[in-house]
């Protein structure tokens, strides 16, 4: 293979990678902390801030928003506004006994075009 063919092959390969990355970033957005509520930890008597997480999607056409904590599904909601938010104070007592159990990595996922997109 000549040098010009290798160059053209490299350029085409780079363009395909750029296109795939561009599509990925156009379809996803972020999970962000939008508000915080304060509760008192009864065991220590200190205030604890519990955030409200909001899932942002840059597209429409999905029917479901799923919330995960450390790779475990903790909430399965619809595409309405309440499905886009996850309040950690509602998890306390229903899913987790102690505020320290709320620590972890949270993210949301949608079912856009039958392919999950993580935010």
C-alpha angles and dihedrals in degrees: 000000000000124000092252091055091049090050093050091047090051092049093049091048091050092049091052091050091048091050093051092048092047092052091049094052093044092055099046134060130166150285110236140179106247103170140359131216124200127228131175117243103226094205095057103016093232129130117252123197113221113193130220108227120209125199114217121198125183095210143048133224101079125118104195140049118196124195122207135190116195092341094309121115108240103165134022112192142164127254093265121109096269090054090058093059132068118191112199093205089066089055091056107093095009102059103003131038101202131038091236089062088065091070113107147086114305129190141157131229132195131203096233112168090349089294118103117239119200120216 
